[in-house]
Amino acid sequence: MGKIYLIDVTNRDGVQTARLSLSKLAKTLINVRLNEMGVFQSEFGFPTTLHESNYLKANIRLAEMGVLQPMRLEGWVRAQAQDIEKTYQMVPDIKHLNVSISTSEQMIWGKFGGSKTREDILNMACEAVDAAKEHGTETVSVNAEDASRTDIDSLIRFASTLKEHGADRFRYCDTLGYENPFSIYETCKRLAEELDMPIETHCHGDLGMAVANSVTGAMGIVDGGQDAYINTTINGIGERAGNADLVAVILALKKAKDLQRYEFGMDIDLSKSWNICKYVSYAFDVPIPMNHPGVGANAFAHASGIHADAVLKDRANYELYEYEELGRGEPEMVETGREILSGEYTGKSGFAHVMEDLGVTFDDPAEAERVLELARYANVVAHKPLVGDELLFIARYPDITRELLTITPVV
């Protein structure tokens, strides 16, 4: 029986959300937290984008150092041979890629204006996979954009041909959130049976069904005899109405009725949920909705007298799972008196005080000055005070931080 794996795309699809962005330091800290949580793979960015290249190379170095292990780091590129060549010019040590191209009639005609046929699309994707394999790419997933509006027989031919060219996985993209839980189950089951290869679900929330579609699609894949890879984002952040939420997907598979037979292929540490969701909320400056599963302010709040009385007698009356399972329960301390923060104009004395509170001292004044300067630059990029984990990262990995903060514009 196939297993289920999680591929988080916050650092690729999440940052494409209108009005939102992340610093490269924040993207790196998200990768650190995803790795600690047990996520199989992070789609960590765009290797053909110049301002991403230093960040991508720095994260690959962290993986080589063991900091981002065992999680895989995957780049996203267009399914064009020239993009593969550019990828390996800019990020030569990248090992995992997702190559993407539109497959529906709507997008082939709507995006290319009649200049491309379905055969052209297939040939472009094959050339991209061939180029990636020639460069020694360890795994290549082929992304069929708007797969849910693509004729199923055309989709099977597309994916099976790319499998012959060496594609390792096929990504079924419900790009507009068009699917429903029943249809995606049947489609993904058929794909798994006929393609005989691992399949990913990539679902959006335009109709509010991203989590349900992701889970039932994965069920269909497993029932079809293959491993399933669910694409998620933290707090569901993504284009338009967002993507399948990481924590909600995990909770559904671990807690929903009769779903426990669909097993994860990696050890997921659910207790990291609260920490990673809070950090992403802070980094994006987007509050977690109060009714968000597991991590929302009201997820374990009870006001009704009947409910409160019942849950105090036995939490199982009105709670499916314990809040401690998600890493919740510790009080949050809010400073209301004197507070020293790290900012872009922080001086040596204030910075030393902040770092001492984090348990970090410097014996070498030159090293302290170096870390302070990096923290100042990181604050310039973030436009907000750095959190403790960010300051600790800078202190532990100053060379990596320098690379993350270095962007060379084309002039």
N, C-alpha and C positions, 0 to 999 in steps of 0.2 A: 504494500500500500504506500502511495506517495506521501511525502511530508510537505508541510507548509513553511515557507521562509519569508522573511520580511525584508523588503528593499525600501528604505526611506528616501524620499526624493525632496525633502524640505530644502536642501541646499541647491536644488535645480529648479523644480517646479514651484516650490514655495517662494523663492526669491523672484519669480516671474510675476508674482501678484502685483497688480497695479497699486501704486502709492506706497509700496513696502520695499525695504532693502535691508541687507545685513553687511556688517563689516567682515573682512576676511578673518579677523580674530574670532568673531562670534560664530562664523561658519565652522571654524576649526573646533571651537568648544562644543558645538553641536555634534560634530563627528566624535569627539571624545566621549560625550555622554551616550550617543547611540551605541558606540562600541561597548561601553560599560553595561548597557542595558541588554546586550546580546543580539542586536539587530545584525542580520547577515551581511547587508551591503548598504553603503550610502552612495547615492548618486550625487557626487560631491561637487559637480560643476561642469563648465564648458571649456574643454581644452583648446578650442580654436579662438577663444576670446583673450585678447592680450592682457587685460587687467586681472584675469583669473590665473594666469600661468604661474606666477610666483607662489600664490596660495596653493595651487594644485601640487606643485613640486615640493613645497614645504610639508604638505600633508602626506605625500608619498614618503618623504624622509621620516616623518613620524611613524609611519607604518613599518619602515625598515628598522627603526629603533625599537619597535615593539610596543609603542604607545598606542597605536591604532591597529592592534591585532587582537583577535583574528578577523575582524570585520574587513570586508573588501571595499575598495574605493573604485567607483565606476564613473567614467566621463560620458557625457551626452553630446553626440554630434549628428549633423545631418547625414543622411545616407548618400554621400557623394565621395567619390574616390579622392578628390582634391582636399576634402575636409579631413580625411584620414591622414593624408600626407602632411597637412598642416599640423594636425594633432601631434604627430611624432617628431616634427621639427620643434614644436614649442614645449611639449611635455614628453620627452623621449622614454621615460621609465613607466608610463602608464600601462596597466596590465589588463584592465577591463573596460569595455566600451558598450554603450547602447547606441545603435545607429537608427535614425528615425526618418520615415518618409510617409506621406499621405497615401491612403489606399482607396478611399471611397470615391465614387463618381463625382459627388458634390465637390470634394476638395481637389481632385485631379483637374476638373474643369474650372472650378471656382478660383483656385490658386494659380494654376498654370495657363489659364485662358485659352485652352485648346492646343497649346504648344507641345503637350506631352500626352502620349497614349498610355494605356495600362502596361503595354510591353516596355515602353520607355522607363516607367517607374520600376518595373521588375529588374530591368537591366542595370539601372542606377544602383539599386539596392545590392544586386549581386556583385557589381564592381566594388562597392564599398566594403562588403564582407570579405571579398578576395583580398583587397588591399590591407584590411585589418589583420587578416591571418598571415599575410606575407610579412607583416611587421612583427609577428610573434604575439599578437594579442591573445591572452589566455582564454578569455571568454567574450563572446560577442552576442548580445541580445538584439534582435531586430524588432524595432518599434513600428507597429502599423497604426499610424495616426488615423483616427476616425474609423477604427475597425468595426465598431458597432453599427455603422451605417454602410458597411461594405458587404457586397454579396458574398455569402459564406463559401461558395465554391471557388470564387476568385481568391478569397482569403486563404483557403487551403492550398491552392496552387502556389500562391505567393510564398507562404511560409515553407511549404515542402521543398520548393526550389532553393530557397535560401538555406535550408537545412543541408541540402546537397552541396552547397558551397561552403559549409562549415559553421553555420550559425549554431550557437549552443542553446539559445532560448528564443521563444517568440513572445512578444509583448502585445497582448490584446488591449487596445486602448479604447475605452469608452470616453472619448475626448469631450463630448458635450453632455455627459450624464444621461444619455438617451436610453440606456438599458433599464430593465427591471429585474428583480432577483430571480424570477422564474426563467426568463428568456436567456439571461447570461449563464445560468447553470447549464441549460441544454446546449448552448453554443460552445461553452468552454469544455464540456464533456465530449462533445463531438470532435472538437479540435484536438484534445488530448488523445483520443482514440485513433484518429486518422493521421495525425502528425507524428505520434510516438516520440515526443520531445517535451521537455519542461516548458511550462507556459506561465507568463506573468499576467496579472490583472492590474490595470491602471484606470481607476474610476474617478470621475468628477461628480460634484454634488449639485449640479444645476437643477435637479428635481428632488434633491434631499435624500438620495439613496446610495451615496458613494460607499458607505460602510457595508450596507446590506448587499450591494452588488459585488463588492470586493470579496466578501466572505462566501457568498453563494457561488460566485465564479470559481473561487478556489476549491470549494466543495466539488464542483463539477469536474475540475481538473484532476483532483485526487481520485474521484470515483471513476474517472477515465483512465486511471493507471499511471498518472505522471505526478512529478513534484510540481507544486504551485508556489509562485512567488507573488506576494501581494505588495503593491506599491502603496506607500503611506506618506503622510506628512504629519509633523507634530502640531497638535491643536487643529488639524484639518486645514491649515493655511495653504492656499493655492489659488490658481487663477479663477476669476469670477467667484463662484460659490464654494470654491475650495475642493480639496481632495479627501480621500478616505483617511480618517483620523487614526493615528498610530495606536493610541491607548484604547480607543473604542474597538478597533479591530482585535486587539489582544484580548480585551474583556469578552467580546462576543465569542471568540473561539475557546476561551477558557471557562466561561460561565454560562453561556446560553444553553438552552434545553437541547440535549442529544448531540451537541457539537464536539464533545470531548474526544470522540474517536478520530477526529481530524487533528493529527498531532503536529506540533512544531518540530522542525528539523534542527533547531538550535535551542539552547537554554535561555529563555527570556526571563530577565529579572524585573518583574512588574513593580518591585519596590522603588525602582528608579523613576517611575512615572511622574510623580509630583515634582521632583527636582528638574527634570528635563522640560516639562511643560511650563513651569514657572520661568525658567531661563529663557525659553523661546518667546514667551509672552513679553518679557522684559526687553529682549534683544530686538524684536519686531515692534515693540511698543503697541501691542494689540492685546487687550485684556482677554483672559479666558472667560468664555460665556458662563454665567452663573449656573446654568443647567447642563453644562458639559459633563458627559459621562465620566465618573471616577474622580476628576480633578476640578470640577466646577465648585463654586462656593456653596451651592445648594445640594451637591451630590449626596451629602450625609446630614443635611439640615432638616429638622422636623419641627413644625409649629403647631399643627393641628393637635388638639388635646388627645384624641383617640390614637393618632399615630405616635405621638410622643410617649404616651403611656405604654403602648404596645412594644415600641422599640426598646424602651428601658427594661422591660421584662425579658425580652429576647430580641436581639437586633435582627434576627432572621425574619421577624414578622414583616419588616419593611426595608430590609437591606439584603441584596443578593450576595454581597461580598464585604469584607472588612476594610475599613479605611486604611488600616496599617499595611494591608497588602500593596497599596499604591505608594507607600512611603509617607503617608500623611499621619498627623497626630502630634507632631512636635509643635510647641508654641512658637509663633513668629515674634521676634523682638523688634520693636520700632523705636528708634532713638528719638527722644523728645527734649533732650538737653543739648549739651555741647556735642558736636559731631564734626569730625575731621574727615574729609573726603579726598579722594585722588582725582585731580583734574588736570587740564592741559597747562595750568600755571602753578601746579603744586611745587612747593619748595622741599628742600632736603629734610627739614625737621618734621613737617607734616607727613611726608611720605614715609619716613622711618617709623613714625607713630602708627600709621595705617598698616604697614607691613609687620610690625611687632605684634599687633592685634591678631594677625593671621599666622603668627608663629615663625616669621621669617626675620632673621637678622643677617647683616652683612659684615664680615670681618675685613673685607677689602673695600675701601672707600671708592675706588675706581669702578668696581663692579656695581656698587650701590648707585653710583652716578649713571652708569650705563642702563641699569634697569629703570631708574627714574625717568631717563630721557625716553626710553621706549614706552613707558606708561603714559608719558605726556602725549606722545604721538598717537598712541592708541585712543586716548581720550579725544583728540582732535577728530579722528575718524568716526568714533562712536557718537559724539555729541551728547554724551551722558556719562556720569560716573561709572567707572569699571566696577564690576562685582568682584567678590573675593576670589572666585575661581579663575577669573581672567587675570587678576594680579599675580596669583600663584603660578599660572601658566607662564606669564612673562618672566617671572623670577627663575623658573625651572628651565625654560627653553628660550633664552634671549636671542640666540642665533636664528632659531625658527621664527620667533616673533619679528625680528628685523626683516626677514624675507616676506612674511605676511603683510607687513606695513609698507613694503617697497612696491610702488607702481610707477612705471616709466612711460609717460604719455608719448604717443607718436607725434613728432613735430616735423 
